């Protein structure tokens, strides 16, 4: 388990999540430089989890059960060009 805001306010540009990580806590990766996010094994994405990044590509699994408010807010819209929700 990784607690909320553990990696907030850094310059993280690349992220590889362990397949066993099922929950992204509140603000865990907010205010970073992430461009591609693969959440195919994640079931819960809490509030502000990826707030203020530069996400261009986002992959979410069909088994996601919860996406909190502002989970992907304040990403620069000009960057986001692909959202894939696994069928």
N, CA, C and O atoms as CSV, one atom per row, in Angstrom:
chain,resi,resn,atom,element,x,y,z
A,1,UNK,N,N,0.847,-1.184,0.000
A,1,UNK,CA,C,0.000,0.000,0.000
A,1,UNK,C,C,0.882,1.233,0.000
A,1,UNK,O,O,1.877,1.307,0.721
A,2,UNK,N,N,0.498,2.203,-0.825
A,2,UNK,CA,C,1.209,3.475,-0.902
A,2,UNK,C,C,0.245,4.554,-0.419
A,2,UNK,O,O,-0.862,4.677,-0.943
A,3,UNK,N,N,0.652,5.324,0.563
A,3,UNK,CA,C,-0.227,6.329,1.169
A,3,UNK,C,C,-0.435,7.537,0.260
A,3,UNK,O,O,0.328,7.763,-0.679
A,4,UNK,N,N,-1.487,8.312,0.558
A,4,UNK,CA,C,-1.847,9.468,-0.254
A,4,UNK,C,C,-0.724,10.503,-0.316
A,4,UNK,O,O,0.001,10.727,0.653
A,5,UNK,N,N,-0.610,11.120,-1.481
A,5,UNK,CA,C,0.366,12.157,-1.790
A,5,UNK,C,C,1.822,11.717,-1.646
A,5,UNK,O,O,2.707,12.567,-1.551
A,6,UNK,N,N,2.088,10.430,-1.628
A,6,UNK,CA,C,3.455,9.926,-1.454
A,6,UNK,C,C,4.411,10.425,-2.539
A,6,UNK,O,O,5.591,10.646,-2.265
A,7,UNK,N,N,3.920,10.603,-3.754
A,7,UNK,CA,C,4.768,11.035,-4.864
A,7,UNK,C,C,4.307,12.372,-5.444
A,7,UNK,O,O,4.626,12.692,-6.589
A,8,UNK,N,N,3.567,13.147,-4.672
A,8,UNK,CA,C,3.056,14.433,-5.140
A,8,UNK,C,C,4.164,15.474,-5.191
A,8,UNK,O,O,5.147,15.402,-4.453
A,9,UNK,N,N,3.978,16.450,-6.089
A,9,UNK,CA,C,4.855,17.617,-6.200
A,9,UNK,C,C,6.301,17.257,-6.525
A,9,UNK,O,O,7.232,17.764,-5.899
A,10,UNK,N,N,6.478,16.382,-7.503
A,10,UNK,CA,C,7.795,16.024,-8.007
A,10,UNK,C,C,7.814,16.317,-9.495
A,10,UNK,O,O,6.899,16.958,-10.012
A,11,UNK,N,N,8.825,15.863,-10.179
A,11,UNK,CA,C,8.900,16.006,-11.638
A,11,UNK,C,C,8.880,14.636,-12.291
A,11,UNK,O,O,9.578,14.410,-13.280
A,12,UNK,N,N,8.090,13.721,-11.750
A,12,UNK,CA,C,8.021,12.356,-12.283
A,12,UNK,C,C,7.432,12.408,-13.689
A,12,UNK,O,O,6.346,12.947,-13.902
A,13,UNK,N,N,8.165,11.841,-14.643
A,13,UNK,CA,C,7.725,11.845,-16.044
A,13,UNK,C,C,7.341,10.457,-16.531
A,13,UNK,O,O,6.585,10.329,-17.495
A,14,UNK,N,N,7.848,9.420,-15.883
A,14,UNK,CA,C,7.548,8.047,-16.294
A,14,UNK,C,C,7.109,7.244,-15.079
A,14,UNK,O,O,7.673,7.369,-13.992
A,15,UNK,N,N,6.082,6.411,-15.290
A,15,UNK,CA,C,5.506,5.663,-14.181
A,15,UNK,C,C,5.215,4.236,-14.623
A,15,UNK,O,O,4.559,4.021,-15.642
A,16,UNK,N,N,5.699,3.266,-13.865
A,16,UNK,CA,C,5.366,1.863,-14.077
A,16,UNK,C,C,4.817,1.332,-12.762
A,16,UNK,O,O,5.513,1.297,-11.746
A,17,UNK,N,N,3.555,0.920,-12.802
A,17,UNK,CA,C,2.906,0.424,-11.590
A,17,UNK,C,C,2.984,-1.090,-11.515
A,17,UNK,O,O,2.903,-1.776,-12.533
A,18,UNK,N,N,3.138,-1.598,-10.324
A,18,UNK,CA,C,3.099,-3.032,-10.084
A,18,UNK,C,C,1.691,-3.538,-10.392
A,18,UNK,O,O,0.715,-2.864,-10.063
A,19,UNK,N,N,1.569,-4.688,-11.003
A,19,UNK,CA,C,0.266,-5.252,-11.357
A,19,UNK,C,C,-0.612,-5.544,-10.147
A,19,UNK,O,O,-1.825,-5.699,-10.290
A,20,UNK,N,N,-0.020,-5.620,-8.963
A,20,UNK,CA,C,-0.792,-5.907,-7.749
A,20,UNK,C,C,-1.379,-4.657,-7.097
A,20,UNK,O,O,-2.193,-4.761,-6.180
A,21,UNK,N,N,-0.973,-3.485,-7.564
A,21,UNK,CA,C,-1.491,-2.249,-6.995
A,21,UNK,C,C,-2.911,-2.033,-7.504
A,21,UNK,O,O,-3.120,-1.838,-8.701
A,22,UNK,N,N,-3.878,-2.065,-6.607
A,22,UNK,CA,C,-5.291,-1.986,-6.983
A,22,UNK,C,C,-5.911,-0.624,-6.691
A,22,UNK,O,O,-6.980,-0.312,-7.217
A,23,UNK,N,N,-5.260,0.196,-5.858
A,23,UNK,CA,C,-5.835,1.487,-5.490
A,23,UNK,C,C,-4.796,2.590,-5.601
A,23,UNK,O,O,-3.667,2.452,-5.130
A,24,UNK,N,N,-5.200,3.693,-6.236
A,24,UNK,CA,C,-4.374,4.889,-6.311
A,24,UNK,C,C,-4.989,5.876,-5.319
A,24,UNK,O,O,-6.097,6.369,-5.527
A,25,UNK,N,N,-4.268,6.155,-4.256
A,25,UNK,CA,C,-4.777,7.010,-3.170
A,25,UNK,C,C,-4.893,8.473,-3.607
A,25,UNK,O,O,-4.352,8.867,-4.639
A,26,UNK,N,N,-5.597,9.261,-2.815
A,26,UNK,CA,C,-5.802,10.683,-3.082
A,26,UNK,C,C,-4.480,11.414,-3.261
A,26,UNK,O,O,-3.573,11.317,-2.434
A,27,UNK,N,N,-4.398,12.146,-4.362
A,27,UNK,CA,C,-3.238,12.988,-4.618
A,27,UNK,C,C,-1.923,12.259,-4.799
A,27,UNK,O,O,-0.867,12.891,-4.759
A,28,UNK,N,N,-1.950,10.962,-4.996
A,28,UNK,CA,C,-0.720,10.170,-5.014
A,28,UNK,C,C,0.312,10.692,-6.019
A,28,UNK,O,O,1.498,10.768,-5.698
A,29,UNK,N,N,-0.120,11.047,-7.212
A,29,UNK,CA,C,0.802,11.521,-8.251
A,29,UNK,C,C,0.470,12.932,-8.723
A,29,UNK,O,O,0.785,13.286,-9.859
A,30,UNK,N,N,-0.154,13.738,-7.883
A,30,UNK,CA,C,-0.529,15.078,-8.333
A,30,UNK,C,C,0.691,15.968,-8.491
A,30,UNK,O,O,1.696,15.818,-7.797
A,31,UNK,N,N,0.567,16.900,-9.429
A,31,UNK,CA,C,1.606,17.895,-9.729
A,31,UNK,C,C,2.925,17.238,-10.118
A,31,UNK,O,O,3.957,17.440,-9.477
A,32,UNK,N,N,2.862,16.447,-11.186
A,32,UNK,CA,C,4.042,15.833,-11.773
A,32,UNK,C,C,4.062,16.124,-13.269
A,32,UNK,O,O,3.369,17.027,-13.737
A,33,UNK,N,N,4.849,15.369,-14.012
A,33,UNK,CA,C,4.984,15.566,-15.460
A,33,UNK,C,C,4.590,14.312,-16.232
A,33,UNK,O,O,5.093,14.086,-17.332
A,34,UNK,N,N,3.710,13.503,-15.682
A,34,UNK,CA,C,3.344,12.234,-16.307
A,34,UNK,C,C,2.644,12.463,-17.640
A,34,UNK,O,O,1.772,13.324,-17.757
A,35,UNK,N,N,3.044,11.668,-18.658
A,35,UNK,CA,C,2.451,11.770,-19.986
A,35,UNK,C,C,1.617,10.542,-20.344
A,35,UNK,O,O,0.575,10.670,-20.988
A,36,UNK,N,N,2.060,9.365,-19.938
A,36,UNK,CA,C,1.322,8.128,-20.217
A,36,UNK,C,C,1.032,7.418,-18.908
A,36,UNK,O,O,1.922,7.233,-18.077
A,37,UNK,N,N,-0.227,7.020,-18.732
A,37,UNK,CA,C,-0.631,6.367,-17.491
A,37,UNK,C,C,-1.411,5.102,-17.834
A,37,UNK,O,O,-2.446,5.163,-18.497
A,38,UNK,N,N,-0.910,3.962,-17.381
A,38,UNK,CA,C,-1.542,2.663,-17.604
A,38,UNK,C,C,-2.129,2.189,-16.276
A,38,UNK,O,O,-1.400,1.831,-15.350
A,39,UNK,N,N,-3.444,2.193,-16.203
A,39,UNK,CA,C,-4.144,1.807,-14.977
A,39,UNK,C,C,-4.992,0.561,-15.213
A,39,UNK,O,O,-6.070,0.423,-14.637
A,40,UNK,N,N,-4.509,-0.338,-16.053
A,40,UNK,CA,C,-5.300,-1.513,-16.439
A,40,UNK,C,C,-5.574,-2.484,-15.299
A,40,UNK,O,O,-6.512,-3.277,-15.387
A,41,UNK,N,N,-4.791,-2.445,-14.241
A,41,UNK,CA,C,-5.010,-3.364,-13.113
A,41,UNK,C,C,-5.600,-2.669,-11.890
A,41,UNK,O,O,-5.870,-3.314,-10.877
A,42,UNK,N,N,-5.796,-1.375,-11.981
A,42,UNK,CA,C,-6.277,-0.589,-10.848
A,42,UNK,C,C,-7.796,-0.648,-10.761
A,42,UNK,O,O,-8.484,-0.581,-11.780
A,43,UNK,N,N,-8.319,-0.774,-9.537
A,43,UNK,CA,C,-9.770,-0.835,-9.312
A,43,UNK,C,C,-10.331,0.461,-8.737
A,43,UNK,O,O,-11.504,0.771,-8.945
A,44,UNK,N,N,-9.503,1.228,-8.011
A,44,UNK,CA,C,-9.953,2.492,-7.404
A,44,UNK,C,C,-8.937,3.588,-7.687
A,44,UNK,O,O,-7.730,3.408,-7.522
A,45,UNK,N,N,-9.460,4.722,-8.116
A,45,UNK,CA,C,-8.640,5.911,-8.347
A,45,UNK,C,C,-9.271,7.021,-7.516
A,45,UNK,O,O,-10.360,7.497,-7.837
A,46,UNK,N,N,-8.603,7.426,-6.470
A,46,UNK,CA,C,-9.165,8.383,-5.517
A,46,UNK,C,C,-9.043,9.828,-6.017
A,46,UNK,O,O,-8.423,10.093,-7.047
A,47,UNK,N,N,-9.641,10.745,-5.271
A,47,UNK,CA,C,-9.654,12.170,-5.599
A,47,UNK,C,C,-8.250,12.707,-5.861
A,47,UNK,O,O,-7.299,12.373,-5.153
A,48,UNK,N,N,-8.139,13.532,-6.874
A,48,UNK,CA,C,-6.895,14.251,-7.193
A,48,UNK,C,C,-5.694,13.339,-7.460
A,48,UNK,O,O,-4.556,13.806,-7.412
A,49,UNK,N,N,-5.912,12.084,-7.731
A,49,UNK,CA,C,-4.817,11.121,-7.877
A,49,UNK,C,C,-3.774,11.549,-8.910
A,49,UNK,O,O,-2.575,11.397,-8.676
A,50,UNK,N,N,-4.220,12.082,-10.048
A,50,UNK,CA,C,-3.315,12.514,-11.115
A,50,UNK,C,C,-3.546,13.983,-11.462
A,50,UNK,O,O,-3.332,14.402,-12.599
A,51,UNK,N,N,-3.978,14.748,-10.486
A,51,UNK,CA,C,-4.238,16.175,-10.667
A,51,UNK,C,C,-2.977,16.890,-11.133
A,51,UNK,O,O,-1.899,16.685,-10.575
A,52,UNK,N,N,-3.112,17.723,-12.146
A,52,UNK,CA,C,-2.033,18.574,-12.659
A,52,UNK,C,C,-0.811,17.784,-13.139
A,52,UNK,O,O,0.256,17.819,-12.526
A,53,UNK,N,N,-1.001,17.078,-14.240
A,53,UNK,CA,C,0.080,16.408,-14.951
A,53,UNK,C,C,0.018,16.842,-16.403
A,53,UNK,O,O,-0.589,17.867,-16.711
A,54,UNK,N,N,0.627,16.092,-17.295
A,54,UNK,CA,C,0.614,16.393,-18.731
A,54,UNK,C,C,0.205,15.140,-19.500
A,54,UNK,O,O,0.827,14.791,-20.504
A,55,UNK,N,N,-0.826,14.476,-19.033
A,55,UNK,CA,C,-1.217,13.173,-19.579
A,55,UNK,C,C,-1.659,13.297,-21.039
A,55,UNK,O,O,-2.554,14.070,-21.381
A,56,UNK,N,N,-0.989,12.500,-21.889
A,56,UNK,CA,C,-1.323,12.411,-23.314
A,56,UNK,C,C,-2.114,11.139,-23.606
A,56,UNK,O,O,-2.990,11.121,-24.471
A,57,UNK,N,N,-1.793,10.083,-22.873
A,57,UNK,CA,C,-2.430,8.783,-23.102
A,57,UNK,C,C,-2.812,8.183,-21.757
A,57,UNK,O,O,-1.997,8.115,-20.837
A,58,UNK,N,N,-4.068,7.747,-21.659
A,58,UNK,CA,C,-4.593,7.192,-20.420
A,58,UNK,C,C,-5.290,5.872,-20.720
A,58,UNK,O,O,-6.180,5.823,-21.569
A,59,UNK,N,N,-4.896,4.801,-20.033
A,59,UNK,CA,C,-5.519,3.493,-20.202
A,59,UNK,C,C,-6.129,3.059,-18.876
A,59,UNK,O,O,-5.454,3.022,-17.848
A,60,UNK,N,N,-7.425,2.727,-18.919
A,60,UNK,CA,C,-8.160,2.317,-17.725
A,60,UNK,C,C,-8.848,0.989,-18.018
A,60,UNK,O,O,-9.383,0.795,-19.110
A,61,UNK,N,N,-8.837,0.083,-17.061
A,61,UNK,CA,C,-9.463,-1.236,-17.235
A,61,UNK,C,C,-10.968,-1.151,-17.038
A,61,UNK,O,O,-11.482,-0.225,-16.410
A,62,UNK,N,N,-11.650,-2.125,-17.582
A,62,UNK,CA,C,-13.107,-2.179,-17.418
A,62,UNK,C,C,-13.499,-2.524,-15.981
A,62,UNK,O,O,-14.635,-2.284,-15.572
A,63,UNK,N,N,-12.570,-3.082,-15.221
A,63,UNK,CA,C,-12.893,-3.477,-13.854
A,63,UNK,C,C,-12.706,-2.352,-12.837
A,63,UNK,O,O,-12.824,-2.587,-11.634
A,64,UNK,N,N,-12.416,-1.126,-13.301
A,64,UNK,CA,C,-12.304,-0.007,-12.369
A,64,UNK,C,C,-13.673,0.216,-11.727
A,64,UNK,O,O,-14.691,0.285,-12.416
A,65,UNK,N,N,-13.682,0.327,-10.411
A,65,UNK,CA,C,-14.932,0.430,-9.667
A,65,UNK,C,C,-15.234,1.859,-9.226
A,65,UNK,O,O,-16.385,2.199,-8.954
A,66,UNK,N,N,-14.190,2.700,-9.155
A,66,UNK,CA,C,-14.386,4.047,-8.624
A,66,UNK,C,C,-13.330,4.989,-9.174
A,66,UNK,O,O,-12.140,4.673,-9.180
A,67,UNK,N,N,-13.779,6.153,-9.637
A,67,UNK,CA,C,-12.877,7.245,-10.006
A,67,UNK,C,C,-13.350,8.463,-9.232
A,67,UNK,O,O,-14.465,8.942,-9.438
A,68,UNK,N,N,-12.507,8.962,-8.346
A,68,UNK,CA,C,-12.862,10.080,-7.476
A,68,UNK,C,C,-12.882,11.413,-8.199
A,68,UNK,O,O,-12.417,11.540,-9.331
A,69,UNK,N,N,-13.432,12.398,-7.515
A,69,UNK,CA,C,-13.527,13.728,-8.107
A,69,UNK,C,C,-12.144,14.315,-8.367
A,69,UNK,O,O,-11.213,14.139,-7.581
A,70,UNK,N,N,-12.042,14.999,-9.464
A,70,UNK,CA,C,-10.805,15.666,-9.878
A,70,UNK,C,C,-9.620,14.715,-10.017
A,70,UNK,O,O,-8.471,15.148,-9.939
A,71,UNK,N,N,-9.884,13.432,-10.220
A,71,UNK,CA,C,-8.805,12.445,-10.328
A,71,UNK,C,C,-7.818,12.789,-11.441
A,71,UNK,O,O,-6.619,12.543,-11.308
A,72,UNK,N,N,-8.320,13.357,-12.537
A,72,UNK,CA,C,-7.470,13.717,-13.675
A,72,UNK,C,C,-7.606,15.195,-14.027
A,72,UNK,O,O,-7.284,15.594,-15.146
A,73,UNK,N,N,-8.072,15.997,-13.101
A,73,UNK,CA,C,-8.309,17.421,-13.347
A,73,UNK,C,C,-7.001,18.182,-13.510
A,73,UNK,O,O,-5.935,17.764,-13.056
A,74,UNK,N,N,-7.139,19.316,-14.178
A,74,UNK,CA,C,-6.040,20.255,-14.372
A,74,UNK,C,C,-4.879,19.654,-15.165
A,74,UNK,O,O,-3.737,20.091,-15.022
A,75,UNK,N,N,-5.166,18.656,-15.995
A,75,UNK,CA,C,-4.193,18.197,-16.982
A,75,UNK,C,C,-4.386,19.107,-18.183
A,75,UNK,O,O,-5.513,19.493,-18.494
A,76,UNK,N,N,-3.331,19.445,-18.842
A,76,UNK,CA,C,-3.437,20.364,-19.962
A,76,UNK,C,C,-4.146,19.672,-21.113
A,76,UNK,O,O,-3.609,18.748,-21.723
A,77,UNK,N,N,-5.353,20.125,-21.401
A,77,UNK,CA,C,-6.214,19.494,-22.409
A,77,UNK,C,C,-5.497,19.345,-23.745
A,77,UNK,O,O,-5.734,18.368,-24.456
A,78,UNK,N,N,-4.645,20.265,-24.097
A,78,UNK,CA,C,-3.936,20.178,-25.374
A,78,UNK,C,C,-3.095,18.908,-25.458
A,78,UNK,O,O,-2.806,18.433,-26.556
A,79,UNK,N,N,-2.707,18.364,-24.334
A,79,UNK,CA,C,-1.876,17.164,-24.327
A,79,UNK,C,C,-2.682,15.882,-24.482
A,79,UNK,O,O,-2.241,14.959,-25.167
A,80,UNK,N,N,-3.853,15.807,-23.861
A,80,UNK,CA,C,-4.627,14.570,-23.835
A,80,UNK,C,C,-5.178,14.261,-25.220
A,80,UNK,O,O,-6.018,14.992,-25.745
A,81,UNK,N,N,-4.691,13.156,-25.811
A,81,UNK,CA,C,-5.175,12.786,-27.137
A,81,UNK,C,C,-5.645,11.352,-27.216
A,81,UNK,O,O,-6.059,10.904,-28.285
A,82,UNK,N,N,-5.595,10.612,-26.108
A,82,UNK,CA,C,-6.032,9.226,-26.133
A,82,UNK,C,C,-6.489,8.768,-24.753
A,82,UNK,O,O,-5.732,8.816,-23.783
A,83,UNK,N,N,-7.746,8.322,-24.686
A,83,UNK,CA,C,-8.260,7.666,-23.485
A,83,UNK,C,C,-8.767,6.308,-23.933
A,83,UNK,O,O,-9.642,6.218,-24.795
A,84,UNK,N,N,-8.226,5.263,-23.356
A,84,UNK,CA,C,-8.631,3.906,-23.731
A,84,UNK,C,C,-9.223,3.208,-22.511
A,84,UNK,O,O,-8.562,3.051,-21.484
A,85,UNK,N,N,-10.475,2.796,-22.643
A,85,UNK,CA,C,-11.109,2.018,-21.590
A,85,UNK,C,C,-11.258,0.603,-22.126
A,85,UNK,O,O,-11.986,0.356,-23.088
A,86,UNK,N,N,-10.556,-0.315,-21.487
A,86,UNK,CA,C,-10.524,-1.702,-21.949
A,86,UNK,C,C,-11.940,-2.283,-21.994
A,86,UNK,O,O,-12.695,-2.155,-21.031
A,87,UNK,N,N,-12.299,-2.922,-23.117
A,87,UNK,CA,C,-13.654,-3.504,-23.230
A,87,UNK,C,C,-13.863,-4.722,-22.349
A,87,UNK,O,O,-14.948,-5.304,-22.347
